[in-house]
Amino acid sequence: MAEGLRERKKRQTRQHISDVATGLFMERGFDAVTIAEIAEAAEVSVNTVYNYFPAKEDLFVDREDEVVDRPSRLVRERAAGRSAAQALMDQLRQDIRERHPYVGLTEGYERFRQVIVESPTLMARLFAIQGQTVHRLGATLREEAAADPRDPTPEFIAHQLIGLQNAVLRSIIRGLAEGGGVDEVAEDALRNVGVMESLLSDTVLNYAVKNTP
């Protein structure tokens, strides 16, 4: 359905507030910025900010739902004959090659990461997001593999796959922090993906292969 005028204006207002808040957070840090300052800079009321973002950290992680669902979506949309692990590893390699923001290979990511690390509130939210991502992926794997409700395998595999992605992201952050160039760090990251993938068991690598129609 086409987006109506009212919905478009609400979406634009929400995005404007988020953009203004992000700019302030990048400049001064998350904890140093108040909702009142964000409202003033965005030229809206404090109530309007809270209408769109119930908690202050929602302004920083305004794409949380997309991030949480992304691994599950990639598994659901995988090609026939591909396992869940293959779908996620393929996308991870593509993200690295394309220097996607998801893997931190974009300009300004180091400051973004620094803002998170300096705020206990954001760190707690980040851990919560990671937990939600694992939980949702586990549920998706259970459904895709038609696993028994009591079978712990889907959840354990979800932990391994998300853990692998997080480990690759940490290697990228470390490489950039140590002064490596983006291209050099990206090549190292691709090699790391290969190493980590080689450590996965056949059960993980071949779990939930999508049937051919």
RAKAZI-V635872 format. One record per residue. N is the residue number from 1. RES is the residue in three letters. PHI is phi in degrees with one decimal (999 if undefined). D_FIRST is the distance of its C-alpha to the first C-alpha in Angstrom with 2 decimals. Layout:
n=N res=RES phi=PHI d_first=D_FIRST
n=N res=RES phi=PHI d_first=D_FIRST
//
This chain:
n=1 res=MET phi=999 d_first=0.00
n=2 res=ALA phi=-67.4 d_first=3.80
n=3 res=GLU phi=-73.6 d_first=6.40
n=4 res=GLY phi=-76.9 d_first=8.78
n=5 res=LEU phi=-60.5 d_first=12.45
n=6 res=ARG phi=-62.7 d_first=13.73
n=7 res=GLU phi=-65.8 d_first=11.63
n=8 res=ARG phi=-65.3 d_first=12.54
n=9 res=LYS phi=-64.9 d_first=16.10
n=10 res=LYS phi=-65.4 d_first=16.38
n=11 res=ARG phi=-64.5 d_first=15.36
n=12 res=GLN phi=-67.0 d_first=17.81
n=13 res=THR phi=-64.4 d_first=20.46
n=14 res=ARG phi=-59.2 d_first=20.27
n=15 res=GLN phi=-65.1 d_first=20.64
n=16 res=HIS phi=-62.4 d_first=23.44
n=17 res=ILE phi=-61.6 d_first=25.34
n=18 res=SER phi=-61.8 d_first=25.08
n=19 res=ASP phi=-63.9 d_first=26.34
n=20 res=VAL phi=-63.4 d_first=29.17
n=21 res=ALA phi=-61.7 d_first=30.18
n=22 res=THR phi=-60.6 d_first=30.24
n=23 res=GLY phi=-59.9 d_first=32.45
n=24 res=LEU phi=-67.3 d_first=34.83
n=25 res=PHE phi=-63.1 d_first=34.97
n=26 res=MET phi=-64.6 d_first=35.80
n=27 res=GLU phi=-78.2 d_first=38.47
n=28 res=ARG phi=-120.2 d_first=40.16
n=29 res=GLY phi=97.9 d_first=39.07
n=30 res=PHE phi=-65.1 d_first=36.84
n=31 res=ASP phi=-70.4 d_first=39.53
n=32 res=ALA phi=-81.8 d_first=40.92
n=33 res=VAL phi=-101.6 d_first=37.79
n=34 res=THR phi=-101.9 d_first=37.06
n=35 res=ILE phi=-61.8 d_first=33.91
n=36 res=ALA phi=-61.4 d_first=35.69
n=37 res=GLU phi=-67.5 d_first=36.23
n=38 res=ILE phi=-65.0 d_first=32.60
n=39 res=ALA phi=-60.5 d_first=31.59
n=40 res=GLU phi=-64.2 d_first=34.23
n=41 res=ALA phi=-66.7 d_first=33.28
n=42 res=ALA phi=-87.2 d_first=29.57
n=43 res=GLU phi=60.4 d_first=30.68
n=44 res=VAL phi=-134.1 d_first=28.99
n=45 res=SER phi=-82.6 d_first=30.67
n=46 res=VAL phi=-59.7 d_first=31.60
n=47 res=ASN phi=-59.8 d_first=29.64
n=48 res=THR phi=-63.7 d_first=26.46
n=49 res=VAL phi=-58.0 d_first=27.12
n=50 res=TYR phi=-68.4 d_first=27.65
n=51 res=ASN phi=-63.0 d_first=24.52
n=52 res=TYR phi=-92.3 d_first=22.49
n=53 res=PHE phi=-134.6 d_first=25.15
n=54 res=PRO phi=-58.0 d_first=27.34
n=55 res=ALA phi=-125.1 d_first=29.92
n=56 res=LYS phi=-57.2 d_first=31.33
n=57 res=GLU phi=-66.7 d_first=30.82
n=58 res=ASP phi=-61.2 d_first=27.05
n=59 res=LEU phi=-68.5 d_first=27.22
n=60 res=PHE phi=-86.5 d_first=28.82
n=61 res=VAL phi=-112.7 d_first=26.74
n=62 res=ASP phi=-71.7 d_first=23.31
n=63 res=ARG phi=-113.2 d_first=21.86
n=64 res=GLU phi=-58.1 d_first=23.75
n=65 res=ASP phi=-60.0 d_first=21.02
n=66 res=GLU phi=-64.4 d_first=20.21
n=67 res=VAL phi=-65.3 d_first=23.98
n=68 res=VAL phi=-63.3 d_first=24.71
n=69 res=ASP phi=-86.6 d_first=22.18
n=70 res=ARG phi=-56.9 d_first=22.86
n=71 res=PRO phi=-58.9 d_first=25.94
n=72 res=SER phi=-63.5 d_first=24.41
n=73 res=ARG phi=-62.8 d_first=21.34
n=74 res=LEU phi=-62.3 d_first=23.86
n=75 res=VAL phi=-68.8 d_first=25.83
n=76 res=ARG phi=-62.5 d_first=23.02
n=77 res=GLU phi=-96.6 d_first=21.99
n=78 res=ARG phi=-62.6 d_first=25.65
n=79 res=ALA phi=-73.6 d_first=26.98
n=80 res=ALA phi=-59.4 d_first=29.13
n=81 res=GLY phi=87.7 d_first=32.68
n=82 res=ARG phi=-102.6 d_first=31.86
n=83 res=SER phi=-84.8 d_first=32.82
n=84 res=ALA phi=-61.8 d_first=31.02
n=85 res=ALA phi=-61.4 d_first=33.67
n=86 res=GLN phi=-62.0 d_first=33.38
n=87 res=ALA phi=-62.1 d_first=29.64
n=88 res=LEU phi=-72.4 d_first=30.24
n=89 res=MET phi=-66.6 d_first=33.37
n=90 res=ASP phi=-59.3 d_first=31.78
n=91 res=GLN phi=-68.4 d_first=29.03
n=92 res=LEU phi=-61.5 d_first=31.71
n=93 res=ARG phi=-63.5 d_first=33.79
n=94 res=GLN phi=-64.4 d_first=30.92
n=95 res=ASP phi=-59.4 d_first=30.14
n=96 res=ILE phi=-67.3 d_first=33.85
n=97 res=ARG phi=-63.2 d_first=34.17
n=98 res=GLU phi=-90.7 d_first=31.23
n=99 res=ARG phi=56.9 d_first=32.55
n=100 res=HIS phi=-74.2 d_first=29.30
n=101 res=PRO phi=-56.6 d_first=29.19
n=102 res=TYR phi=-58.1 d_first=28.79
n=103 res=VAL phi=-109.5 d_first=32.44
n=104 res=GLY phi=75.0 d_first=33.82
n=105 res=LEU phi=-99.5 d_first=34.82
n=106 res=THR phi=-129.4 d_first=33.48
n=107 res=GLU phi=-62.2 d_first=35.33
n=108 res=GLY phi=92.3 d_first=35.50
n=109 res=TYR phi=-67.7 d_first=34.85
n=110 res=GLU phi=-60.9 d_first=38.43
n=111 res=ARG phi=-67.7 d_first=38.06
n=112 res=PHE phi=-57.6 d_first=34.83
n=113 res=ARG phi=-64.7 d_first=36.79
n=114 res=GLN phi=-62.2 d_first=39.75
n=115 res=VAL phi=-60.3 d_first=37.82
n=116 res=ILE phi=-65.3 d_first=36.72
n=117 res=VAL phi=-61.6 d_first=40.25
n=118 res=GLU phi=-79.4 d_first=41.83
n=119 res=SER phi=-117.8 d_first=39.82
n=120 res=PRO phi=-57.1 d_first=40.62
n=121 res=THR phi=-63.4 d_first=37.48
n=122 res=LEU phi=-71.1 d_first=35.24
n=123 res=MET phi=-62.7 d_first=37.35
n=124 res=ALA phi=-62.5 d_first=36.91
n=125 res=ARG phi=-66.6 d_first=33.14
n=126 res=LEU phi=-62.2 d_first=33.21
n=127 res=PHE phi=-63.6 d_first=35.27
n=128 res=ALA phi=-65.3 d_first=32.92
n=129 res=ILE phi=-63.0 d_first=29.93
n=130 res=GLN phi=-62.0 d_first=32.04
n=131 res=GLY phi=-64.1 d_first=32.93
n=132 res=GLN phi=-64.8 d_first=29.37
n=133 res=THR phi=-63.8 d_first=28.53
n=134 res=VAL phi=-62.8 d_first=31.50
n=135 res=HIS phi=-61.1 d_first=30.73
n=136 res=ARG phi=-68.2 d_first=27.16
n=137 res=LEU phi=-64.7 d_first=28.39
n=138 res=GLY phi=-59.5 d_first=31.20
n=139 res=ALA phi=-65.1 d_first=28.93
n=140 res=THR phi=-65.8 d_first=26.85
n=141 res=LEU phi=-62.8 d_first=30.13
n=142 res=ARG phi=-61.5 d_first=31.47
n=143 res=GLU phi=-68.9 d_first=28.57
n=144 res=GLU phi=-67.3 d_first=28.59
n=145 res=ALA phi=-93.7 d_first=32.39
n=146 res=ALA phi=51.9 d_first=32.55
n=147 res=ALA phi=-78.6 d_first=35.21
n=148 res=ASP phi=-62.6 d_first=37.24
n=149 res=PRO phi=-56.4 d_first=36.19
n=150 res=ARG phi=-92.4 d_first=39.65
n=151 res=ASP phi=-77.0 d_first=39.58
n=152 res=PRO phi=-80.4 d_first=39.56
n=153 res=THR phi=-55.7 d_first=38.87
n=154 res=PRO phi=-56.9 d_first=35.07
n=155 res=GLU phi=-66.4 d_first=35.54
n=156 res=PHE phi=-64.7 d_first=38.57
n=157 res=ILE phi=-67.4 d_first=36.85
n=158 res=ALA phi=-59.5 d_first=33.91
n=159 res=HIS phi=-60.3 d_first=36.54
n=160 res=GLN phi=-65.8 d_first=38.20
n=161 res=LEU phi=-69.4 d_first=35.14
n=162 res=ILE phi=-69.7 d_first=33.82
n=163 res=GLY phi=-62.0 d_first=37.44
n=164 res=LEU phi=-62.3 d_first=37.86
n=165 res=GLN phi=-60.9 d_first=34.89
n=166 res=ASN phi=-65.0 d_first=36.27
n=167 res=ALA phi=-64.3 d_first=39.71
n=168 res=VAL phi=-65.0 d_first=38.52
n=169 res=LEU phi=-61.7 d_first=36.81
n=170 res=ARG phi=-63.9 d_first=40.07
n=171 res=SER phi=-66.0 d_first=42.05
n=172 res=ILE phi=-67.8 d_first=39.94
n=173 res=ILE phi=-60.0 d_first=40.40
n=174 res=ARG phi=-64.1 d_first=44.10
n=175 res=GLY phi=-61.8 d_first=44.53
n=176 res=LEU phi=-68.3 d_first=43.02
n=177 res=ALA phi=-64.5 d_first=45.04
n=178 res=GLU phi=-85.0 d_first=48.17
n=179 res=GLY phi=95.6 d_first=47.64
n=180 res=GLY phi=-71.2 d_first=46.19
n=181 res=GLY phi=-73.8 d_first=44.18
n=182 res=VAL phi=-58.7 d_first=40.51
n=183 res=ASP phi=-65.6 d_first=41.33
n=184 res=GLU phi=-64.0 d_first=44.26
n=185 res=VAL phi=-64.4 d_first=42.37
n=186 res=ALA phi=-63.3 d_first=39.53
n=187 res=GLU phi=-64.2 d_first=42.12
n=188 res=ASP phi=-62.1 d_first=43.76
n=189 res=ALA phi=-63.9 d_first=40.46
n=190 res=LEU phi=-63.1 d_first=39.85
n=191 res=ARG phi=-65.0 d_first=43.36
n=192 res=ASN phi=-63.5 d_first=42.78
n=193 res=VAL phi=-60.3 d_first=39.75
n=194 res=GLY phi=-62.2 d_first=42.06
n=195 res=VAL phi=-63.0 d_first=44.77
n=196 res=MET phi=-63.9 d_first=42.57
n=197 res=GLU phi=-63.8 d_first=40.98
n=198 res=SER phi=-67.7 d_first=44.52
n=199 res=LEU phi=-87.5 d_first=45.36
n=200 res=LEU phi=-77.4 d_first=42.71
n=201 res=SER phi=-73.0 d_first=44.06
n=202 res=ASP phi=-61.0 d_first=43.23
n=203 res=THR phi=-60.7 d_first=41.60
n=204 res=VAL phi=-69.4 d_first=39.09
n=205 res=LEU phi=-63.5 d_first=38.58
n=206 res=ASN phi=-110.9 d_first=38.01
n=207 res=TYR phi=-80.1 d_first=36.10
n=208 res=ALA phi=57.7 d_first=32.99
n=209 res=VAL phi=-67.9 d_first=33.18
n=210 res=LYS phi=-77.3 d_first=30.13
n=211 res=ASN phi=-67.0 d_first=31.30
n=212 res=THR phi=-74.8 d_first=30.98
n=213 res=PRO phi=-57.2 d_first=28.79
//
